[in-house]
Amino acid sequence: MSYKINYKMLKNSSIKEVTKEVTKEVTKEDILDIQKKWANAIINISTIYLNNNNYVDEALKSANELYAYNFGEVLFKPTKAHKFQFRPTANEAMSYFIGYNALDNGYIEDKGFAINGGKGYNNCVYNNHNIIIINGIGIAMGTYDFTCAKSGSIESAEYTFGYKRCSDNKVRIFLHHSSLPYSPLE
């Protein structure tokens, strides 16, 4: 990701603008940091929900910090989406995370992943299979485990996330593909 810095230079009593390209690629440390923030956001949103407080505001704040919807297109394929498998807009993503009934125009199939359909999560652990950096963007693939706050059961999902540095110099998610592990028919 590159961004521009404008310098104004004085030359013969006139001001001339010079633009310099500065590139700072996403690092492995950036990715590990945002994964930690994402996991903590899921736990925080669930905790606030389970304490009957305003989890919607926390989810909106987290989404703005973690996802690049305000900086360009985002490719989002949620884990538990059937009829609306892809979520190209921030509103569609929020429907998935907080539940269809928590905002206008949500999808009825969305029960609120971040609140585990009302049961909440008290832990989320990333298990990276690999992280690669290509042309300034980062891609991570692996599994993550979610612990249900009510039952203590652990559910695993598989993910591929893409990370880019946005124009405000923060690393955000621009690609989120998540699915449940394959279960062969017996």
NORURPE-V539907 format. One record per pair of residues at least 4 apart in sequence whose C-alpha atoms are under 6 Angstrom apart, sorted by the first residue. I is the first residue (numbers start at 0). J is the second residue. Records with the same first field share a line. If there is no record, write none. Layout:
I->J ; J
This chain:
0->22 ; 135 ; 164
1->21 ; 22
2->20 ; 21
3->19 ; 20
4->18 ; 19
5->17 ; 18
6->16 ; 17
7->15 ; 16
8->14 ; 15
9->13 ; 14
24->135
25->135 ; 136 ; 137
33->37
36->40
38->123
39->43
40->44
41->113
42->120 ; 121
44->54
45->114 ; 119 ; 120
47->52 ; 54
48->52 ; 54
58->62
61->65
62->66
65->171
66->171 ; 172
67->171 ; 172 ; 173
68->73 ; 89
73->173 ; 174
74->174
75->85 ; 86 ; 174 ; 175 ; 176
76->84 ; 85 ; 176
77->177
78->177 ; 178
80->84
86->91 ; 92
93->97
94->98 ; 99 ; 105
95->109 ; 111
96->111 ; 112 ; 113
97->111
98->109 ; 110 ; 111
99->105 ; 106 ; 107 ; 109
110->116
111->115 ; 116
114->119
115->119
118->149
119->147 ; 148
120->146 ; 147 ; 148
121->146 ; 148
122->145 ; 146
123->144 ; 145
124->143 ; 144
125->143
126->141 ; 142 ; 143
127->140 ; 141
128->140 ; 141
129->139 ; 140
130->138 ; 139
131->137 ; 138
132->136 ; 137
136->162 ; 163
137->161 ; 162
138->160 ; 161
139->159 ; 160
140->158 ; 159
141->157 ; 158
142->156 ; 157 ; 158
143->155 ; 156
144->154 ; 155
145->153 ; 154
146->151 ; 152 ; 153
147->151 ; 152
156->178 ; 179
157->177 ; 178
158->176 ; 177
159->176
160->174 ; 175
161->172 ; 173 ; 174
162->171 ; 172 ; 173
163->170 ; 171
164->168 ; 169 ; 170
165->169
